[in-house]
């Protein structure tokens, strides 16, 4: 940071998290084990830095929501490593690297890289600055991710990918500068959708060069939608301004993709909603929006929330409200009524509400995919058992309130009772809390005959002990789900000081003739059993 700039509206170009999800999966590689590993990521350009001397103090770039995956290996994975690189003078330099746990013939793990100030290393301030008044300088930063997975047979498969991030610095005329704080900016997200404002010919209050951006982040329990009204600083009007005409914003969802919307959440400061500026409407069987019946607009249901902060609108929707399918349809429309600018995030420019089915049609909604919100995901080689891991990192110090949840998903093990044709089935989740290579506790859900009589469907056993169903005092909480069970563990049980812990899963079904078969396994070797010595996946918070 070679230069102070007290006039800068935003002295730091903050791009942490602006590199989107990083994936490594079946694709390309340049080893004998080709098509086992690849890397992919998207670079999202940060907002333009605007000031009156073109100086730059920091350019922070990092990676969030990173993940790698591998499958079809010739030997079970032993470890993985990712490298974050950038190009300088025609050569790529490694800025940071990180080793990750990896196991089995297929699986995934997540990672992130903290932000790095590119004006300190590998560049300097001058590399990004705009020296001439009235000049916009755009500097491309070439980014690269290398990913490699080392197998237990000693071979390594690799993949890499490239992306470009553009850093823009606008050196405006000094006398034209107006002081003030920059609008809030959006950080990390899983999906981004955007559309430009439409100003019909002849309207009296246009907003030129405006864009509505919609950022979507998928958590385990909640999906967050952030609507950003990105408008020029010199614009006289704003669609985010409650005082501008009849400004409003609506988001609509068709979760089952049947062509009819299921619910919408709207912001309208003049509508008199029960929740102040925000309202909710479902759809009747007719179909018809409830808001258009005697029921009217409703308060936001439990689990929903909405708030406005300047040009950012944040909507939180329970993940279960998006249904059980992998895809759903949604979109957004903002306007100010009458002869005013408007914008639609949809599959056809400027269109959102369709007149079909009393305007409940989702004809113009976008189709998108529900993304997994897990920080780590372990899948058995036969896809029968999945363990998704979510760490509640709301407290960075990992105090007594921090927990980690393990979602065990095995649809073919649980069908109300035992699956058809089987007398019983069960799936077990194994923990090695102290990292000594031996399991300490296993949590099991069992259905059907010969289930231990603990009085509960989910129960546990410590190594050398008996099955129990009373989890009081264990630091573990459990719950049954439609296709498995979830286990929430206090982080102090998982050695939250940074040490590794062991994790594994195993499923068994017993047919009507008392013959046992393995449903699936998640182990370090990709084979064997989790209770065997040193065969649990080594991982950490």
N, C-alpha and C positions, 0 to 999 in steps of 0.2 A: 504494500500500500504506500506508494511513493509520494502521493499527492493528496492533501486535504482539499475538499471541495465543499465549503459550507453552503453553497447555493443549490446543490443537487436536490431535486425532488425525491430521488431515490438513489442513494449513493451506492447501493449494493444490487447487482444483478443476481438475484437469488434463484438459482435453478435446481436447488436440491429437490429431488423427487420428480423433476421434470423429465427425467429419463424414465420412460414407462416400464411396464412389466418386462422382465428379462426372462426368456424361456430357452431351454435347451431340451430338445426332444428328437424324435426320429427325423433325420434330414440328411445333411451332408457332413462329411468328415474326410480327412485325407490320410487315413491309415488303413490297415488291412481290415479293420472292423468298421468300415464305412457304413453310413446310414444308421449309426447307433446314437450319435450325439450331434446336436447343432445348437447354435446360439442365435437368438433374435431379440432385438429391442428397438424401441422407437424413441427418437430424440424430439422432444417438444420444445420449441423455441420460447424462451422467457420473454416477458414484456420488454419493449424498448425503454432504455434508460434515457431520460430527457434532462438536460441541464444547460447552463449558459456558457460552459467552457469546454464541454466535450470530455471532461476527465472521468476516469474510472478508478474506483478504489478497490473493489473486489468483484470477482466473477466466480461465484460458488457453484460448483456442479457436483452432483452425487448421484447415486442410484438407490431407488427405493422399490419395494415390491419385486425384487429380483427372485427368479427361481430357475433351477436347472432340473432337467429330467433326463432319464436314460431308459432304454428298453432294448430288448433283443440282443443283449451282450453275449459274448461267447463264454464268459465266466462271470460269476457274481461280482458286483462292484465292491471295491475296498475303500476308496476315498475319492473325493472330488476336489477340484480347485478352480477358481475363477479369477481372471485378471482384468482389471479396468485400465485401459490404455488410451493414449491420445497421440496424434501425429505432430511431430516437430521436426522441421528441416528435412522432410521427406522420410523420416523414420518414426516408427511407433515406439513410444516409451511406456513402460508399465508404471502406473501411478500407485496402484494399490493391488493387493492380491489377498485372497482369503481361502483357507482350506475348509471344506465342508464334509460332514459325514455322508457316506453313501453305502448302500448295501443292496443285495439282490440283483437279479437280472433286469429289473426295471424299478423305477422309483423317482421321487422328486425331493428336492430340498430347496429352501429359500435362503436369500442373502440380501444384504444391502451394503452400500459403501457410503460412509459419511462424506459430507461435502468437502471439496478441495478448492482452495482459492487459486484459480488458474493465473492470477496476476502475481502470485508468489512462485509457483512452480507448476508447469514448466515455462510459463511466459512471464511478462511483466505488464505493468499498467499500460505502457505505450502501445502494446500489441493490440489493444482494443479501443484506444481513445480516438476521438474525432477532434482534430486540431483546428479546423476551419469553421468559422461562424456560418450557420445556415446549412451545415452539411450533415447528412445522415451516413454514418459509417457502419457497414455490416461486415462482421468478421466471422468466418466459418471456423468452427472447432470440429475437427475430425475425431470421432470417438470409435473405440473398438472394444469388444468384449471377447476374450478367449475363455473357453471352458474345456476342462478335461476331466475324464473319469478314468481312474486307474482300477483295473480289474485284479482279482485275486491271483490270476495266472501271470501277473506282472505286466501285461500289455496295457496300453493307454489309448483311449479314443479321444479325439479332440474335435472341437467345432469353433468357429469364430464368426463374427458378423460386424458390420460397420454401420455407422449412422453419422449424420452431420447436424450439429446444433449451431444456429446462427445467433450471434450476440450483436444487437443493434444499439448504437449510441447516437443520439440526436443532439447535436450542438446547436441550440437555437440562438437567435440574436439576443444579445444581453438586454436591450431595451424592451424586448418582447416578453421577457420572462415574468411570470407571476408566481409568487411564492405559494407554498401550500404542500400538504402531505399527499403522497401518492395514494391511490386507491389500494385496498387490500388485494393481495394476489393469491392465486390458487396454488397449492403445493402438490402433493402426490395424489395420484388417482389411477384407476384401472382403465377407464374408457373416457374418451372426449368426443363430443359432438358439437358442431358449430354451424351457424347460418348467418348470412349477412342481412342487415335491415333492408326492407323494401320501402322506398319512398315513391309513391305514385306521382305521376306528373301533375303539377299544379298545386300540390298541398302547400300550405302556408308555413308549416313548422317542421321541415324535414330534419332528420338527423343523418348526416352523411357519414359514410364509412363506419357505421356501427355494426357490431357483431354480437350475437348471443352465443355464448359458450356454455355447454352443459358437461360437467365433470361428474363421473360416477365412480364411487368407491364401494366395493363389496366387503363388508365385514361378516363375521360369523352370524350375528344376530340382526344386524342393521345394514341397510343399503343407503348410502348417502348420495344425494344429488345436489350439486352446487351449480346454480345458474349465475353466470357472470355476464353483466351488461358491459361490454367492452366498447367504449365510445371515445371519440377524440376529446382531448382536454378542452379544446376551444368550443365544443358544441354548446349551444345555448340551451338545449333541452335534453332530457334524458328519460328513457323508458323506465328507469329505476327510481325516478323522482315522483313521490306520491302527489306532488302538487301539479304535475304535468297532465293536463287534460284528464281523460278517464283511464289512466294507465293501469294495466293489469297483466298478470302472468298466470298461465294454467299449465299444469303437467297432467297428462293422461296415461293410463296403463290398461293394456289388454293382456292379462297374465296368462290366459289359457289359449290365446291366439285364435279365438273362434270368430273373429271379425267384429265383435262387440266390446266396447270398453267396459272395464270392471269398476274403476274408480278414478277420480281426479282430485287433485289438490290445487287450490288457486290462491293467488294473492290479489286482493282488490281493496285498496284502502278506503274506498267509498261505498262498499257493498253492505256494511253493517253485519259482517260475519259474527257468529257466536264466539269465535276465537280472535276477535279483533280484526287484524288485517288478513287472516288466513281462514279458509273454509274447505270442507270436504264434502264430496258427493259420491254416493254409490249409484248403482243402476238397478232399476226394478226389473221384474220378469217380463215386462211388456215388450221390448225394453224401452226404458225412459230414464233420463237422469233424475235422481231423487230431488235435485235442486229445482227441477221443473214441475214438481208435484207439490202437494200440500206439506210434505215433509221439509222442503226447502234445504238450504245449506246446513250442514251439520258441523259440530265441533270435530277437531281431529281425533280419530279413534286412538285407543290406547296403543302405545308403541310408535305412533306417528308424532313428528314434531316439525316445526317450521319457524324460521327466523330470518330477518333481513338485517344486513349490515352494509350500509352505503350501497354499492353496486353488486353486492353478493347476496344471493338468496339460498339458504341451506334447508333442504328438505330431508328428513330421515324417515325411512319406510321400513317396517319390520321385514326381514328377509322372507319369512313365511308368507307374507302377503303377495309375494311374487310366484307362489305356487311351487309345484314339485318338478316342473319341466325344466329342461336346460335353456330354453329360449322363451322370450316374452316380447311384447310389442309396447312401445311407449313413444312419447314425443312431447313437445312443448310449443306453446303459442304465446307471444307477448305483443301487446299493442296498446293504443291509447284511445281507441274508439274513433268512429267517424273518419274524417280525412286526416289521418295521422300515420306516422310510420308504424310498421308492424314487422314481425319476424316469426318464422315457424321452423322448428327443428322437426323435420318430417321427411318422407320419401319423395315428396314433390314440392318444389319451391313455392313457398307462400301459402301452402295448403295444410290444414290440420283437421278442423272439424268437417265432417262429411254430413250431408243432409239425410243420408240413409238411416233407417231405424231411429228416427227422432234425434238425429245428431249424435247417436251413441256409436256409430260405425267407427272402426279403427282402420279404415281404408288407407289413411295417409300416415299412420303411425310407423315408426321405424321398428324393424325386427332386430333384436340384439340377444346376446348370450349372457346368462347368469354366470359370473365368474366365481370360482372357489375363493373363499376368503381365508384359506388356511395358510399359516406361515410355513408349515411343513406338511408333506403328504406322503404316506407310505402305503404302497399297494402290493398285495401278494402277486406272484407271477401269473396266477390264473385269473386275476381280477376279482376274486371272490371276497376278499377282505380289504377294506380300506381304512386307514387310521389317519384322520386329519387332526392337526395340532394347531391350537390357537392360544397364543399367550396374551393375557391381559396385562399390557405394559402401560397402563394408565399412570402408574407410579414408577418413575425411572429408577428409584432406589430399591425396587423389589422388596418393599416392606411386607409386613404380615398380611396385608390385604391382597398381594399379588397372587394370581393363580394361573394355571395352565389347564386348558380343557382338551381332552382327547376324545374325538368323535369316532366311534367304532361302527363302521357301516358294512353290513353283510346281508343283503336282501334275501339270499337263498338259504340263510340259516334261520330266519324268523318269518313266520307267516301266521301271526296270531299265536298258534301253537307250533308244534314241529311241522316242518314242510311236508307236503303230501308224500306218502311212501316211506316216511321215517318215523321212528318211535320217539326220538329225541335229537336235539342238536344243541351245541353250545359254542360260544366264542370267548376266548380268554385274552386279556390284556396283561402283559407282564412288565414289571418295573424292577430295575436295579438302581435303587436310589443312591447308593454310595459308590457306584461305579467300579465295583470290585470284580465284575464279570459274572456274578451269580445273582439270580433273581431274588428279590426281597418280598414282593407282594404281587399277587395276581388277582385281577378282578374279572369275574365271569358273569355272563348272562346265559342262562340255560332255559330251555322250554321242552315240554314233553315229559316222557316217563323217566324215572330214576334221577330226577333233579334233586340235589341235596335239599333236605327239608330245613330251610333256614327261615321260611316265612316270607321270602322275597324273591323276585325274579333276578335281581342282580346282587351278588354277594362276593366275598373276598376271602383270601387265605394268605397268611404270612408263611414264608418258607418254614416248614416243619410244624405248622399249626393246623387247626381245623377250620372248616368253612364257617364263616360268620356273616351276618347280614346287618349288624349294628356298626355303622361307620363313625359313630360319635368318637371324637378324640383321635381319629386317624389322620386328619388333614385331607380326607378324601370325601367327595360327594358324588353320587351317581344318579342316573336317571335313565329309564327306558325310552327308546325312540321307536318309530315305526319299523325301521329296518336295522336296529342295532341297539347301542347304548352309548351314553357319554359318561366320562369320568373327569371330574375336576379336582385338581391336586394343588394344594398350597405350594408355592414356589420354594419355601424353605425345605420342603420334603425333597425337592428336585435339585438341591444344592445350588441355589440361586446365586452363589458367589462366583459362578462361572465354570464350575467343574461339570464334567459330563455326567450323564445318567444313561441307563440302558433301557431300551423299549423293544417290545416284541408282541406278536399276536399269533394266535393259533385257533383254528376252528375244526370242530369234529361233528359228524353226523352219524347216527346209529340207525340202521334200517330195521324193519319189522322182524327180521331174522337175527337181530342182535349183532349184525356185522358192522364194524366201525370203519369209517372212511374219513380221510383228512379233507376238510373243506378248503383250507388255504393256510398260508403261513406268512408271517413277516418276521424275518430273522436276519442276522448279520450276514450269514453265508448264503442266504437264499434257499437253503435247504435245512434239513434237520428240524430240531424243535427248540423253542425259546428257552425251555428249562435246562437245556444242555449248557455246560460251562462255556462262557465267552461266546455265546451265539446270539446275544441281544444287540440290536442296533445301538451304536454309540452316538448320542446326540447331546445338545445343550440348549439352554434358553437363548 
